Structures are given as structure tokens and as C-alpha cells.
Amino acid sequence: MTAIKQLTLQPRQLSFEILRDIYEQPVILTLPDSAYEAIDASHEDVQTIIRRDKSAYGINTGFGLLAKTRISDDQLELLQRNLIVSHSVGTGEALPANVVRLIMVMKVTSLAQGVSGVRRAVVDSLLGLINNQITPNIPAKGSVGASGDLAPLSHMTLAMMGEGHVYVGGKKVPAADALEQHGLEPITLAAKEGLALINGTQVSTALALRGYFLARDLLETATIVGSMSIDAAKGSDAPFDARIHEVRGHHGQIEIAKAHRQLIKGSAIRASHDGEQDDRVQDPYCLRCQPQVMGACLDIINQAGKTLLIESNAVTDNPLIFNNEDGPVAISGGNFHAEPVAFAADILALAIAEIGSMSERRIALLIDATLSGGLPPFLVDNAGVNSGFMIAHVTAAALASENKSIAHPGSVDSIPTSANQEDHVSMATYCARRLYEMAQNTATIIGIELLAAGQGIDFHRELETSEPLQTAHQKLREQVTFYDKDRYLAPDIEAAKQLVLDGTLTEYWQSLRGDWYESK
């Protein structure tokens, strides 16, 4: 059994490496003493504000449009409990454990910065769930991305209180039972704590991070498979000449062109038609313009990543507790508005859709005997009796078109809530949540291209492709055999899709790839 990774969380120092570790596997987390000192000081500031007997939003008032309603001190705990149970109104399937783990970790690092006014017991409650692999049941739907991800974060908080349900070992159980079995005490929320827990963008950010990780994986695999398609179609490597890309100057374009040069270098297939007479003066765009299109995808993935890394380290609840010359003060603002996350998610949607769109075009080229460099129609012998990859391409086309519709920007939508007090919202949670479905579609498209490109390379079997592409081809053939006649193709597509998603094709060439990502 693999040992569980142990990490000390330093507030404002989350990196993509740390976030991906947390996303991919259970972890044991601790906080440094300095973080607890900041937490304790902020909690004492809240107590000072309460003792002043003046109204402070969310501390001794109602919420939203009820902010003018003063709450007596003896009802502050009830106020926080009522906030959580009344806001636990999510619906839909439960978010997966890896996303929920990211949510909780980002909430811990936010609270640990010492401006949210909670007790250390609140942070320790979250760490208890994380370290014991207890996953709160958080329904996926019900947030508009302002004022924070209120409903889903309320379901998270409900579990801390020993109410609602959680998942342990994949089994749904009452939260109270899970806490008792692991020696954890349900928490009773004090002043400000419920609001600090449910205000924030951690849900939309975690979902967007999942989309970001998937977008990176898809682009890397699509670059390898796109190079296989170039060789299968006897395409030219001239469009990847470094000089072309240097004079334009875009980082992503330069890096993708470099990758194609490295991936195709040494191919005997490429050498076999070097200088030969060819009616194709220039290859179609889906081969020739991969650096321009996929490079642009890399650039916007980097842009989204920069936003998401900042947001992962941010404090996004409200109000926040600061110190003036005359003592602590609760300042109301709007950090919970997830517009940056919504924009980042919409940008990622564009990249994921375009990666799939270009891949679908290469499949169409490979099955078309008028374009494919001498390959048989539909990539199968005895076409006519055999349909080959004809309908596999239809599946790819269906998914590419579906992604076009899903990619419509969600951030341009808004719907007022809370009796028009919250009159503009980001829709970031939907923007981010839909990235997973889009990524699954694109992974399937790339998987179909992998099958088609591998088939094309096999038809040139008297010649070898490059060493990196031979490795990718071998990985494919370990899972899926050559398509010599029509057979049940759906399992082959699923196997190829898994090769796209699990990193099998990319793991051996990442040292060659270079530094694609500007956001660490």
C-alpha cells in the first residue's frame, strides 16, 4: 500500500504541484504554528468587536437583505447554525472526493490567513475530515458563484456539525456516525464562523482546477496524437520550422511547434516522401496549423492557470477582519464574487473545445482517401464490406459539436438573487462544472484519433515512425489490436480514451516537452 503523502500547508503558498497532489490522492495535512497564531488573533478580534455592542455584518446581524436586523448575543450560535441548515439546499449528484478535498484544503488555507475571525477548532475540524478521508456529501448544483458558493459550502459545513451525510470508503453514511467512528467531535459554530465557512469561491475554484488539469493533459496528449496523424497522412514537417514561429512570437505556438519537431524527428515515414512529387502543395490546416491553434490553446490555458492559482491562495469570505489604529474592524466587501473564476473557466472551455475540434478534423482527413496520403478509405482493407472508421468519426463529430454548444460562455449570464441585494452573479460554479463533461468528450475524440493514426502508421508498416511515436504506438497496441476487419469498436474507443486520460502516452516525453506552463 502506498504511504499517504504528508504536507504542511503554508497559507498563500499553494502551488499547482501541491494542488495536483491533493487532487490526485488522499493526504495528511498540518498547519504551521504561525498559522494558528494568526487564527487565534483574528478570533480575538471578533470577540472585541462583539464586546463593543455595535452592529457588524454577519457577526451580530442577519444576512443578505436582513443585514439590518440586529441579533442578540445569546442567539449568535443559533444564528450561525440556522445559516448553515437554511443554506444547505444543493441538488444533483455529489461532487467527487478529489474535488471536495480541494475545496476543503483551499478553505483551510483561506481561514488560516487570520482575517476571517474563526477559532482554530474550525480549521482543525476541516483538517480532521481531510486527514481521515471523510468526504462531505456536497450536491453539485445550487450555486450562482456569488455571494460565494453558499449552498455547496453549507453542505460541507453541515458535515462538520455532524449533520447531513458524508462518504467514507465510497459509502454514504450519516455524518454523525462517521465523526464518532473516527474520534472527531461535531463542531458548534460561534459568531462569524458559519459565514466564514460558506462565503467563498472554493467550490467553483476546485471545479475549475479540475478543468485546468484536464485541459493540460488533453493538450499534451493531443500534441503526440497529432504528430502521429501527421506521419500517418505523410504530412510535411516544414510548417514546424522554428523560424516561422519565432517571427510571430507567441509562447504557445513556439512550444507546440518545437514539440512536433521533436516528436516527428527521425521518422522513416517522413523521410520516405521528403522531396517526392506530391500533388499536395500544403497540408490541410488540421495538420499544418497545429502550432497556431494548439499554441493559442496553451496560451489561454496558461492565462486561466494564473487566475486560478491566485484564487486558490485567496481569502474570499465576507466580512474580513482587519486592525485599524483604534482596534479591530469588520469590513464588508465582495471577494466572494467569482467573476475571475468564471472567466477562467470560460477560457478553459474554449481550449478544451478547440483541442477536440482540431482532433476531429484530423480523423476526417485520415479516413478520406483523397487527403490521407495513400491510406485506404476509412482506414480498413476491403472497404465496402468493411465500414472501418466511418462511424467512429461520426461519434467524434457528434462530441465536437456538443462541446461547441457547451462552451457557450456562462460568465455572460447573471440572475439576481436575495431580493435583489445580490443583483449580479458570476455563474462560475456552472462555468467550471461543465468543463469535466467537455473534457470527457474531447478525450474520446482524441482517443478515436489515436486509433485512426495508429491504424495509419500500421499501413506504412514497411517504414518506422520516429522513436517517440513508436513508443506511443506500442502503448496503443498493448491495449488495442490492429483493425483488420469490422468488429465491435466501442471497447477500443473506450480503451483509447483511457490512454488519453491516464497520462500513459505523455509520461515518457515530458522531459523533451520543455517548459510549456508559465504558471507554476
Buried (B, 14 or more C-beta within 10 A) or exposed (E): EEEEBEEEBBBEEBEBEBBBEBBEEBBBBEBEEEBBEBBEBBBBBBBBBBEEEEBBBBBBBBBBEEBEEEBEEEEBBEBBBBBBBEBBEBEEEBBBBBBBBBBBBBBBBBBBBBBBBBBBBBBBBBBBBBBBBBBBBBBBBBBBBBBBBBBBBBBBBBBBBBBBBBBBEEEEBBBBEBBEEBEBEBBEBBBBBBBBBBBBBBBBBBBBBBBBBBBBBBBBBBBBBBBBBBBBBBBBBEBBEEEBBEEEEBBBBBBBBBBBBBBBBBBEBBEEBEEEEEEEEEBBBBBBBBBBBBBBBBBBBBBBBBBBBBBBBBBBBBBBBEEEEEEBBBEEEEBBBBBBBBBBBBBBBBBBBBBBBBBBBBBBBBBBBEBBBEBBBBBBEEBEEBBBBBEBBEBBBBBBBBBBEBBEBBBEBBEEBBEEEBEEBBBBBBBBBBBBBBBBBBBBBBBBBBBBBBBBBBBBEEBBBBEBBBBBBEBBEEBBEEBEEBEEBEEBBEBBBEBBBEEBBBEBBEEEBEEBBBBE
